[in-house]
Amino acid sequence: MANFFKDNEDLQYYFDRGIDWGPLVEGVELRNTDTFATTEEAVQFYREVAETLGAFVADEIAPHAAKLDREGIEFVDGEAVFPKTLARIFKKLGALDLYGLTLPRELGGLNAPIVLYQLLLELFGRADVSVGAHYGFHGGMAMAALAYSIYEGTTKIDPETGQVIETRFGDMIAEIAAGKAWGSMDLTEPHAGSDLGALRTRAELGEDGVWRLTGEKIFITSGHGKYHFVIARTEPTPPADAPPGAGLAGLSMFLVKAYDDPKKGKRVRYATLSRVEEKMGHHASPTVGVVFDRTPGELLGKRGEGFKQMLFLMNNARIGVGFESIGLMEAATRLARDYAEQRPSMGKTIDRHELIADALDEMQTDIQGLRALCVDAACNEELGQRYKMARDHLFAPGSAEHAQYDALHRKHAARARAVTPLIKYFGAEKAVEMAQRCVQIHGGVGYTTEYGAEKLLRDAMVLPIYEGTSQIQSLMAMKDALGAIVKNPQAFVARVGRVRWRSLSARDPLERRVARLEGQALSAQQHLMQRTAVDKLRALGGLPITRWPKQFLENWDPKRDFAFAMLHAERLTRILCDAAIARALWAQARRHADRREVLERWLERAEPRTRFLLDELTTTGDRLLAKLAQDEATDATG
């Protein structure tokens, strides 16, 4: 009997040794006495869940992937309709109680860490990534509703046990946990994808105290569901000549119920579906257009907090895409290897030919590197949120415990923030690359539908687009890196010194190599910062010198001052990915000697790659920027 968990030694490593489960179990259980006796008992339960799902996806999803791809989702009488095969899969998932995996027990869930949920997304991704995408909009949306309620103060938590007494969206959460509903994130609009400041859907507060939304959202994954987290404009639209990002402050977050199903009669819709998109891939995941016409909605938090609340949703979603990408990468690598081991050519199977062997080795190395970074991000993101909740609800402000948990929250949140755009970028880009390699290794038959390689490529193509494009991830990573230097240049200089010292004096040669890679990442940031500073100083030439310090430190315009850095943002991101994965694998190698081999393979490929990227970053760009400046000047003069 196939099992996508049991046949993956690297994935099992994280259950057995790779993850420090103690803080996660403590964070999930808090002061609950009706719980596992030991951390080991909890981890055994998590492992059993993974084994159960590993068998399920191998037997109930993967064998039907081609059929799901052919059948797709139909649009009938204004509703998205699942084919029988897909409907049966989700009915069986409900029987496994997996929709409430991470929800508290008192709300009908299994009270598992979100890290476990993220790891399970990899299993879905290997079987059929589109099925996993829709699964994620069940428990993930229920947890989002609970989190929003906790942060706005509408959830009561027992400080003695840490259990939820009541919560604002209890009915919705119970409905999702039972498998009777799911949710969606409604952000994108026509002509407003990555630029959220350009959103036009409006929310107006009526005299009756009810918010009503009007507008259209497009490309909404699982948007045929009952519950929608919708970003809408509650404040005036900024003028056309407003600076970039000016419109973000006018956005608010709403929870909208799209329909009711009465016991008798037809469904009553408050938000309608305009279409089900016909896509290149992801055919088991509905992508729809949603129209709001004075549709009632509930404000989450305060007016103007929509962008901040969206980031909370997107952080976990982007980590989830990283795990989905690993699953698809596993599928592509295993399919390619299985074919190569059986396909004879020129006296031996093609997996023994050097070019193919090199490709397969790189694919396996990239999977293990990405998995290490994804797990690191997922653990830090969850611990950051758990410590924040404990700080706010279990300890009095001013107490030593409150200060301790605040420090822990900030530490883990910062770590998660630093690597989240990296795993979304690297995972999505590598998934496409590996799927294409899988097709190439299959040769002519890879271009046919017989083996399924082309399906993996079609499914992979959306990963660099949804939940924030690869280019948006690069810009985030670049702005965070350079912003940290501007905010605290002394800390950056100190970090450069520490890394340089480790690269020369560390006892372990692997640590020295990791430090040299980190040093190249810092050199890339330093070059971009120096170049940005030079351009900024050039722009200050017309001002009195006495005003330079204030203007230099405070009045930064990303569009004007970061042009050179923006041009090289993807190169910087790739360098940061190489260094971050090396750090994650080095942390594993320090604890477990058998992980040194994984790190060595990673460094073997990352070191020359980073040197090349750093050379590109430091020697190119001026010609194109000059051309862009000339074009802009020409446009300005008519």
C-alpha positions as CSV (number, residue, x, y, z in Angstrom):
1,M,0.0,0.0,0.0
2,A,1.5,3.3,-1.1
3,N,2.1,6.0,1.5
4,F,3.5,9.4,0.5
5,F,4.7,10.1,4.1
6,K,6.3,6.7,4.9
7,D,8.3,6.6,1.6
8,N,9.9,10.0,2.3
9,E,12.9,9.8,4.7
10,D,13.7,13.4,4.6
11,L,10.2,14.4,5.5
12,Q,10.2,11.9,8.4
13,Y,13.4,13.4,9.7
14,Y,11.4,16.5,10.8
15,F,9.0,14.5,12.8
16,D,11.7,12.4,14.4
17,R,14.5,14.9,15.0
18,G,14.4,18.0,12.8
19,I,11.7,19.9,14.6
20,D,11.9,20.9,18.2
21,W,8.3,20.0,19.0
22,G,8.4,20.9,22.7
23,P,7.7,24.7,22.3
24,L,5.1,24.0,19.7
25,V,3.2,21.5,21.8
26,E,3.5,23.9,24.8
27,G,2.2,26.8,22.6
28,V,-0.7,24.8,21.3
29,E,-1.8,23.3,24.6
30,L,-1.0,26.3,26.8
31,R,-2.4,25.5,30.3
32,N,-4.8,22.8,29.2
33,T,-4.8,19.8,31.6
34,D,-6.8,17.6,29.3
35,T,-4.0,16.9,26.9
36,F,-1.0,14.7,26.1
37,A,1.0,13.4,28.9
38,T,4.3,14.2,27.1
39,T,5.7,15.9,24.1
40,E,6.6,12.5,22.7
41,E,2.9,11.4,23.0
42,A,1.8,14.5,21.1
43,V,4.4,14.0,18.3
44,Q,3.3,10.4,18.0
45,F,-0.2,11.6,17.4
46,Y,1.0,14.1,14.8
47,R,2.9,11.3,13.1
48,E,-0.2,9.1,13.0
49,V,-2.1,11.9,11.3
50,A,0.7,12.3,8.7
51,E,0.7,8.6,8.1
52,T,-3.0,8.5,7.7
53,L,-3.0,11.4,5.2
54,G,0.0,9.9,3.4
55,A,-1.9,6.8,2.7
56,F,-5.1,8.7,1.8
57,V,-3.5,11.0,-0.8
58,A,-1.5,8.1,-2.3
59,D,-4.6,5.9,-2.7
60,E,-7.5,8.4,-3.0
61,I,-6.0,11.4,-4.8
62,A,-2.9,10.6,-6.8
63,P,-4.5,7.7,-8.9
64,H,-7.3,10.1,-9.9
65,A,-5.1,13.2,-10.7
66,A,-5.4,12.8,-14.4
67,K,-9.2,12.4,-14.2
68,L,-9.5,15.4,-12.0
69,D,-7.5,17.3,-14.5
70,R,-9.8,16.3,-17.3
71,E,-13.0,16.9,-15.5
72,G,-12.4,20.3,-14.0
73,I,-15.1,22.4,-12.4
74,E,-18.3,23.2,-14.1
75,F,-20.3,26.5,-13.9
76,V,-24.0,25.6,-13.7
77,D,-26.8,28.1,-13.0
78,G,-24.4,30.5,-11.3
79,E,-22.7,27.9,-9.1
80,A,-19.3,26.1,-9.3
81,V,-20.1,22.4,-9.4
82,F,-17.6,19.7,-8.4
83,P,-17.4,16.4,-10.4
84,K,-18.2,13.3,-8.5
85,T,-14.6,12.2,-8.1
86,L,-13.6,15.5,-6.5
87,A,-16.7,15.6,-4.3
88,R,-16.0,12.1,-3.1
89,I,-12.4,13.0,-2.1
90,F,-13.6,16.0,0.0
91,K,-16.3,13.9,1.6
92,K,-13.7,11.3,2.7
93,L,-11.4,14.1,4.0
94,G,-14.3,15.2,6.2
95,A,-14.6,11.6,7.6
96,L,-11.0,11.9,8.6
97,D,-11.8,15.0,10.7
98,L,-9.0,16.9,8.9
99,Y,-10.9,20.1,8.3
100,G,-10.6,21.0,12.0
101,L,-7.0,19.8,12.3
102,T,-5.6,22.9,13.9
103,L,-8.7,24.2,15.6
104,P,-9.0,24.1,19.4
105,R,-10.7,20.9,20.8
106,E,-13.4,23.0,22.4
107,L,-14.3,24.3,18.9
108,G,-14.5,20.8,17.4
109,G,-10.9,20.5,16.2
110,L,-7.9,18.3,16.9
111,N,-5.7,21.1,18.4
112,A,-2.7,20.3,16.2
113,P,0.0,22.8,15.5
114,I,-0.2,24.8,12.2
115,V,3.2,23.4,11.4
116,L,1.6,20.0,11.1
117,Y,-1.0,21.4,8.7
118,Q,1.7,23.0,6.6
119,L,3.7,19.7,6.4
120,L,0.5,18.0,5.2
121,L,0.2,20.5,2.4
122,E,3.3,18.9,1.0
123,L,1.6,15.5,0.8
124,F,-1.4,17.1,-1.0
125,G,1.0,18.9,-3.4
126,R,2.6,15.6,-4.4
127,A,-0.7,13.9,-5.1
128,D,-2.5,16.9,-6.8
129,V,-1.5,20.4,-5.8
130,S,-5.0,21.8,-6.8
131,V,-6.8,19.5,-4.3
132,G,-4.4,20.7,-1.6
133,A,-5.2,24.3,-2.5
134,H,-8.9,23.9,-2.0
135,Y,-8.3,21.9,1.2
136,G,-6.4,24.8,2.6
137,F,-9.4,27.1,2.4
138,H,-11.2,25.0,5.0
139,G,-9.3,24.9,8.3
140,G,-7.0,27.7,7.3
141,M,-10.0,30.1,7.0
142,A,-11.5,28.9,10.2
143,M,-8.2,29.6,12.0
144,A,-8.0,33.0,10.4
145,A,-11.5,33.9,11.8
146,L,-10.5,32.7,15.2
147,A,-7.2,34.7,15.1
148,Y,-8.9,37.9,13.9
149,S,-11.4,37.6,16.7
150,I,-8.7,37.0,19.3
151,Y,-6.7,40.0,18.2
152,E,-9.8,42.4,18.1
153,G,-10.8,41.2,21.6
154,T,-14.1,39.4,20.7
155,T,-12.9,35.9,21.9
156,K,-12.9,35.1,25.5
157,I,-10.1,32.8,26.7
158,D,-10.0,31.2,30.1
159,P,-6.7,32.4,31.7
160,E,-6.5,29.3,33.9
161,T,-6.7,26.7,31.0
162,G,-6.0,28.8,27.9
163,Q,-9.2,27.4,26.4
164,V,-11.7,29.4,24.3
165,I,-14.9,30.1,26.2
166,E,-16.6,31.9,23.3
167,T,-15.7,33.5,20.0
168,R,-17.3,35.9,17.6
169,F,-17.3,33.6,14.7
170,G,-18.1,30.3,16.5
171,D,-20.9,29.3,14.1
172,M,-18.7,29.7,11.1
173,I,-15.8,27.8,12.7
174,A,-18.1,24.9,13.7
175,E,-19.5,24.8,10.2
176,I,-16.1,24.6,8.6
177,A,-14.8,22.0,11.1
178,A,-17.8,19.8,10.2
179,G,-16.9,20.0,6.5
180,K,-20.1,21.9,5.6
181,A,-18.4,25.2,4.5
182,W,-15.2,26.8,3.5
183,G,-13.8,30.3,3.0
184,S,-11.7,32.4,0.6
185,M,-9.5,35.4,0.5
186,D,-10.9,38.0,-1.8
187,L,-8.2,40.5,-2.8
188,T,-7.6,40.8,-6.5
189,E,-9.7,43.0,-8.7
190,P,-9.6,44.0,-12.4
191,H,-6.5,46.2,-12.9
192,A,-5.6,45.7,-9.2
193,G,-3.5,42.6,-8.5
194,S,-0.2,43.3,-6.8
195,D,-1.1,47.0,-6.4
196,L,-3.6,46.7,-3.5
197,G,-3.7,50.5,-3.2
198,A,-5.6,50.5,-6.4
199,L,-8.5,48.4,-5.1
200,R,-12.0,49.9,-5.8
201,T,-14.4,47.6,-4.1
202,R,-16.2,49.8,-1.6
203,A,-17.7,49.2,1.8
204,E,-20.3,51.7,3.1
205,L,-21.7,52.0,6.6
206,G,-25.5,52.4,6.6
207,E,-27.6,54.2,9.1
208,D,-28.7,50.8,10.4
209,G,-25.1,50.1,11.4
210,V,-24.6,47.5,8.7
211,W,-21.6,47.6,6.3
212,R,-22.5,46.8,2.7
213,L,-19.9,46.0,0.0
214,T,-20.1,46.8,-3.7
215,G,-17.5,45.7,-6.3
216,E,-16.0,42.8,-8.1
217,K,-13.2,40.4,-7.2
218,I,-11.5,38.2,-9.7
219,F,-9.2,35.1,-9.6
220,I,-10.5,34.1,-6.2
221,T,-9.4,30.6,-5.2
222,S,-12.2,28.5,-3.7
223,G,-14.4,31.7,-4.0
224,H,-17.5,29.6,-4.5
225,G,-17.5,29.1,-0.7
226,K,-19.8,30.5,1.9
227,Y,-17.4,32.7,3.8
228,H,-15.2,35.4,2.3
229,F,-12.5,37.6,3.8
230,V,-12.8,40.7,1.7
231,I,-10.5,43.7,1.4
232,A,-12.6,46.8,0.6
233,R,-12.1,50.5,0.6
234,T,-13.8,52.4,3.5
235,E,-12.0,55.7,3.0
236,P,-11.8,58.1,0.0
237,T,-9.8,56.9,-3.0
238,P,-6.5,58.8,-3.2
239,P,-5.9,61.0,-6.3
240,A,-4.1,59.7,-9.3
241,D,-0.9,61.6,-8.5
242,A,-0.7,60.3,-5.0
243,P,2.6,58.6,-4.0
244,P,2.8,54.8,-4.2
245,G,1.0,53.0,-1.4
246,A,-1.2,55.9,-0.5
247,G,-4.3,53.9,-1.0
248,L,-3.4,51.2,1.5
249,A,-4.5,53.2,4.6
250,G,-8.1,53.4,3.3
251,L,-8.6,49.6,3.2
252,S,-10.5,47.5,5.7
253,M,-11.1,43.8,6.1
254,F,-14.6,42.3,6.2
255,L,-16.0,38.8,6.7
256,V,-18.8,38.3,4.1
257,K,-21.3,35.5,4.0
258,A,-22.0,34.8,0.4
259,Y,-25.1,32.7,0.7
260,D,-27.5,30.8,3.0
261,D,-29.0,27.4,2.3
262,P,-32.5,27.3,3.8
263,K,-33.9,23.9,4.8
264,K,-36.4,24.3,2.0
265,G,-36.1,26.0,-1.3
266,K,-33.2,27.3,-3.3
267,R,-29.9,28.8,-2.1
268,V,-30.2,32.5,-1.3
269,R,-27.1,34.4,-2.5
270,Y,-25.8,37.7,-1.2
271,A,-22.7,37.7,-3.4
272,T,-22.8,36.1,-6.8
273,L,-20.3,34.3,-9.0
274,S,-19.6,35.8,-12.4
275,R,-17.7,32.9,-13.8
276,V,-15.4,30.0,-13.2
277,E,-12.1,30.6,-14.8
278,E,-10.8,28.2,-17.5
279,K,-7.1,27.7,-16.5
280,M,-4.0,26.1,-17.8
281,G,-3.8,23.9,-14.7
282,H,-5.0,23.5,-11.1
283,H,-8.3,22.1,-12.5
284,A,-9.5,20.6,-9.2
285,S,-9.2,24.1,-7.5
286,P,-12.1,26.5,-8.5
287,T,-11.0,30.0,-9.4
288,V,-13.9,32.3,-9.7
289,G,-15.1,35.9,-10.1
290,V,-17.2,37.3,-7.2
291,V,-19.6,40.2,-7.4
292,F,-20.8,42.2,-4.4
293,D,-23.9,44.4,-4.8
294,R,-24.5,46.0,-1.5
295,T,-23.7,42.7,0.2
296,P,-23.7,42.8,4.0
297,G,-20.4,42.3,5.7
298,E,-18.8,42.4,9.2
299,L,-15.9,44.6,9.8
300,L,-12.9,42.9,11.3
301,G,-10.8,44.9,13.7
302,K,-10.8,48.7,13.0
303,R,-11.3,50.7,9.8
304,G,-8.1,51.2,7.9
305,E,-6.4,48.0,9.2
306,G,-7.2,45.9,6.1
307,F,-3.7,45.9,4.7
308,K,-2.2,44.9,8.0
309,Q,-4.8,42.1,8.5
310,M,-4.2,40.9,4.9
311,L,-0.5,40.5,5.6
312,F,-1.4,38.1,8.5
313,L,-3.4,36.0,6.1
314,M,-0.8,36.2,3.4
315,N,2.2,35.2,5.6
316,N,0.7,31.8,6.4
317,A,-0.6,31.4,2.8
318,R,2.9,32.1,1.4
319,I,4.5,29.6,3.7
320,G,1.8,27.2,2.5
321,V,2.7,27.8,-1.1
322,G,6.3,26.8,-0.2
323,F,5.1,23.5,1.1
324,E,2.8,23.0,-1.9
325,S,5.8,23.6,-4.1
326,I,7.8,21.0,-2.3
327,G,5.0,18.5,-2.9
328,L,4.9,19.2,-6.6
329,M,8.7,19.2,-6.8
330,E,8.7,15.7,-5.1
331,A,6.2,14.5,-7.7
332,A,8.3,15.9,-10.6
333,T,11.5,14.5,-9.3
334,R,10.1,11.0,-8.5
335,L,8.4,10.8,-11.9
336,A,11.5,11.9,-13.7
337,R,13.7,9.5,-11.7
338,D,11.4,6.5,-12.2
339,Y,11.3,7.1,-16.0
340,A,15.1,7.7,-16.2
341,E,15.8,4.5,-14.3
342,Q,13.8,2.5,-16.9
343,R,14.6,4.2,-20.1
344,P,17.6,2.7,-21.9
345,S,19.7,4.8,-24.2
346,M,23.2,4.2,-25.7
347,G,23.9,1.1,-23.6
348,K,22.6,2.3,-20.2
349,T,19.5,3.8,-18.6
350,I,19.5,7.5,-18.9
351,D,19.7,8.1,-15.1
352,R,23.3,6.9,-15.5
353,H,24.1,9.6,-18.1
354,E,26.0,12.4,-16.6
355,L,23.7,15.2,-17.6
356,I,20.6,13.5,-16.3
357,A,22.3,12.3,-13.1
358,D,23.4,15.9,-12.5
359,A,19.8,17.2,-13.0
360,L,18.3,14.6,-10.7
361,D,20.9,15.3,-8.0
362,E,20.2,19.0,-8.2
363,M,16.5,18.5,-8.0
364,Q,16.8,16.3,-4.8
365,T,19.2,18.8,-3.2
366,D,16.8,21.8,-3.9
367,I,13.9,19.9,-2.4
368,Q,15.8,19.2,0.8
369,G,17.1,22.7,1.0
370,L,13.6,24.3,0.5
371,R,12.1,21.9,3.0
372,A,14.6,22.9,5.6
373,L,13.8,26.6,5.1
374,C,10.0,26.0,5.0
375,V,10.0,24.2,8.2
376,D,12.1,26.9,9.8
377,A,9.7,29.6,8.6
378,A,6.6,27.6,9.7
379,C,7.9,27.0,13.2
380,N,8.9,30.6,13.7
381,E,5.7,32.0,12.3
382,E,3.6,29.8,14.6
383,L,5.7,30.3,17.7
384,G,5.6,34.1,17.1
385,Q,1.8,34.0,17.0
386,R,1.4,31.6,19.9
387,Y,3.7,33.7,22.1
388,K,1.8,36.8,21.2
389,M,-1.5,35.2,22.2
390,A,-0.1,33.9,25.5
391,R,1.4,37.3,26.2
392,D,-1.9,39.1,25.6
393,H,-4.3,36.6,27.3
394,L,-2.4,34.7,30.0
395,F,-0.1,37.3,31.6
396,A,-0.6,40.8,33.1
397,P,1.1,43.7,31.4
398,G,4.2,44.7,33.3
399,S,4.8,41.2,34.6
400,A,8.0,39.4,34.0
401,E,6.2,36.7,32.0
402,H,4.5,39.3,29.8
403,A,7.9,40.8,29.0
404,Q,9.4,37.3,28.4
405,Y,6.7,36.3,26.0
406,D,6.8,39.6,24.2
407,A,10.5,39.2,23.5
408,L,9.9,35.6,22.3
409,H,7.1,36.8,20.0
410,R,9.2,39.5,18.5
411,K,12.2,37.2,17.9
412,H,10.3,34.5,16.2
413,A,8.1,36.9,14.2
414,A,11.2,38.7,12.9
415,R,12.7,35.4,11.8
416,A,9.6,34.3,10.0
417,R,9.3,37.7,8.3
418,A,12.8,37.5,7.0
419,V,12.4,34.1,5.2
420,T,8.7,34.0,4.2
421,P,9.2,35.9,0.9
422,L,12.3,33.8,0.2
423,I,10.4,30.4,0.4
424,K,7.5,31.7,-1.6
425,Y,10.0,32.9,-4.3
426,F,12.3,29.9,-4.3
427,G,9.6,27.3,-4.0
428,A,7.5,28.6,-6.8
429,E,10.3,29.2,-9.2
430,K,11.9,25.8,-8.5
431,A,8.6,24.0,-8.9
432,V,8.3,25.4,-12.4
433,E,11.9,24.6,-13.1
434,M,11.6,21.0,-11.9
435,A,8.4,20.3,-13.7
436,Q,10.0,21.5,-16.9
437,R,13.0,19.3,-16.3
438,C,10.7,16.4,-15.7
439,V,9.1,17.0,-19.1
440,Q,12.6,17.3,-20.6
441,I,13.9,14.1,-19.0
442,H,10.9,12.2,-20.5
443,G,11.7,13.6,-23.9
444,G,8.9,13.3,-26.5
445,V,6.5,11.4,-24.2
446,G,6.8,14.2,-21.7
447,Y,5.1,16.4,-24.2
448,T,2.2,14.0,-24.4
449,T,-0.5,13.5,-21.7
450,E,0.4,9.8,-21.2
451,Y,2.9,10.2,-18.3
452,G,1.5,13.2,-16.5
453,A,4.7,15.3,-16.7
454,E,3.0,18.0,-18.7
455,K,0.3,18.3,-16.1
456,L,2.8,19.0,-13.4
457,L,4.2,21.8,-15.5
458,R,0.8,23.3,-16.1
459,D,0.0,23.0,-12.4
460,A,3.3,24.6,-11.4
461,M,3.0,27.7,-13.6
462,V,0.5,29.4,-11.2
463,L,2.8,29.1,-8.2
464,P,5.0,32.1,-9.1
465,I,1.8,34.1,-9.6
466,Y,-0.7,33.6,-6.8
467,E,-0.4,34.7,-3.2
468,G,2.0,37.4,-4.4
469,T,4.1,37.1,-7.5
470,S,7.7,36.1,-7.4
471,Q,8.6,39.7,-8.3
472,I,6.6,41.0,-5.3
473,Q,8.4,38.6,-3.0
474,S,11.7,39.9,-4.4
475,L,10.8,43.5,-3.8
476,M,9.6,42.6,-0.2
477,A,12.9,40.8,0.5
478,M,15.0,43.7,-0.9
479,K,13.1,46.4,0.9
480,D,13.2,44.5,4.2
481,A,17.0,44.0,3.8
482,L,17.9,47.5,2.9
483,G,15.3,49.0,5.2
484,A,17.0,47.2,8.1
485,I,20.3,48.8,7.1
486,V,18.8,52.3,7.0
487,K,17.1,51.7,10.3
488,N,20.2,50.4,12.2
489,P,23.5,50.6,10.2
490,Q,25.6,49.9,13.2
491,A,23.9,46.5,13.6
492,F,24.6,45.7,10.0
493,V,28.3,46.6,10.3
494,A,28.5,44.4,13.4
495,R,26.9,41.5,11.6
496,V,29.3,41.9,8.7
497,G,32.2,41.7,11.2
498,R,30.8,38.6,12.9
499,V,30.3,36.8,9.6
500,R,33.8,37.7,8.4
501,W,35.3,36.4,11.6
502,R,33.4,33.1,11.3
503,S,34.4,32.7,7.7
504,L,38.1,32.9,8.7
505,S,38.3,31.4,12.2
506,A,35.4,28.9,12.7
507,R,36.8,25.4,13.5
508,D,34.4,23.5,11.3
509,P,35.1,23.9,7.6
510,L,31.4,23.7,6.8
511,E,30.7,26.6,9.1
512,R,33.4,28.6,7.3
513,R,31.8,27.9,4.0
514,V,28.3,28.9,5.3
515,A,29.8,32.1,6.7
516,R,31.4,32.9,3.4
517,L,28.1,32.5,1.7
518,E,26.4,34.7,4.2
519,G,29.2,37.2,3.6
520,Q,28.4,37.3,-0.1
521,A,24.7,38.0,0.8
522,L,25.8,40.8,3.0
523,S,28.1,42.2,0.3
524,A,25.2,42.2,-2.1
525,Q,23.1,44.2,0.4
526,Q,26.0,46.5,1.1
527,H,26.5,47.2,-2.6
528,L,22.9,48.0,-3.2
529,M,22.8,50.2,-0.1
530,Q,25.9,52.1,-1.1
531,R,24.6,52.6,-4.7
532,T,21.2,53.7,-3.4
533,A,22.9,56.1,-1.0
534,V,25.0,57.6,-3.8
535,D,21.9,58.1,-5.9
536,K,20.1,59.6,-3.0
537,L,22.9,62.1,-2.2
538,R,23.0,63.0,-5.9
539,A,19.3,63.9,-5.6
540,L,20.1,66.2,-2.6
541,G,22.5,68.3,-4.6
542,G,20.1,71.2,-4.9
543,L,19.5,71.4,-1.2
544,P,21.5,73.3,1.5
545,I,24.0,70.9,3.0
546,T,22.5,71.5,6.5
547,R,19.3,69.8,5.3
548,W,21.1,66.7,4.0
549,P,21.1,64.5,7.2
550,K,17.3,64.9,7.7
551,Q,16.4,64.4,4.1
552,F,18.7,61.4,3.8
553,L,17.4,59.6,6.8
554,E,13.7,60.4,6.5
555,N,12.4,61.2,3.1
556,W,12.8,58.0,1.2
557,D,10.8,57.4,-2.0
558,P,11.0,53.8,-3.0
559,K,10.1,54.5,-6.6
560,R,12.8,57.2,-6.9
561,D,15.5,56.1,-4.5
562,F,15.5,52.4,-4.9
563,A,15.6,52.1,-8.7
564,F,19.0,50.3,-8.8
565,A,18.0,48.0,-5.9
566,M,14.7,47.2,-7.5
567,L,16.4,46.3,-10.8
568,H,18.5,43.7,-8.9
569,A,15.8,42.6,-6.4
570,E,15.5,39.1,-7.9
571,R,19.3,38.6,-8.0
572,L,19.5,39.7,-4.3
573,T,16.6,37.3,-3.4
574,R,18.3,34.3,-5.0
575,I,21.5,35.1,-3.1
576,L,19.4,35.5,0.2
577,C,17.7,32.2,-0.5
578,D,21.1,30.4,-0.9
579,A,22.4,31.9,2.3
580,A,19.2,31.3,4.3
581,I,19.0,27.6,3.3
582,A,22.7,27.2,4.1
583,R,22.0,28.6,7.6
584,A,19.0,26.3,8.1
585,L,21.0,23.2,7.0
586,W,24.0,24.2,9.1
587,A,21.7,24.4,12.1
588,Q,20.7,20.8,11.4
589,A,24.2,19.6,10.7
590,R,25.4,21.0,14.1
591,R,22.8,18.7,15.8
592,H,22.8,15.7,13.5
593,A,26.0,14.6,11.8
594,D,24.1,12.8,9.0
595,R,22.7,16.2,7.8
596,R,26.3,17.4,6.9
597,E,26.0,15.5,3.6
598,V,22.9,17.5,2.7
599,L,24.6,20.8,3.5
600,E,27.7,19.8,1.5
601,R,25.5,19.1,-1.6
602,W,23.8,22.5,-1.1
603,L,27.0,24.4,-0.8
604,E,28.5,22.7,-3.8
605,R,25.8,24.3,-5.9
606,A,25.1,27.5,-4.0
607,E,28.7,28.8,-3.8
608,P,29.3,29.2,-7.6
609,R,25.8,30.3,-8.1
610,T,26.0,33.1,-5.6
611,R,29.4,34.3,-6.9
612,F,27.9,34.6,-10.4
613,L,24.8,36.5,-9.1
614,L,26.9,38.8,-7.0
615,D,29.1,39.6,-10.0
616,E,25.9,40.4,-12.1
617,L,24.5,42.6,-9.3
618,T,27.7,44.6,-8.9
619,T,28.5,45.1,-12.6
620,T,25.3,45.5,-14.5
621,G,22.2,47.7,-14.5
622,D,23.4,51.2,-15.4
623,R,22.6,50.9,-19.1
624,L,19.0,49.9,-18.6
625,L,18.4,52.4,-15.9
626,A,19.7,55.2,-18.1
627,K,17.4,54.1,-20.9
628,L,14.4,54.0,-18.5
629,A,15.3,57.5,-17.2
630,Q,15.5,58.8,-20.8
631,D,12.2,57.2,-21.7
632,E,10.6,58.8,-18.6
633,A,12.0,62.2,-19.5
634,T,10.7,61.9,-23.0
635,D,7.3,61.1,-21.8
636,A,7.3,64.0,-19.4
637,T,8.1,66.5,-22.2
638,G,5.5,65.1,-24.4
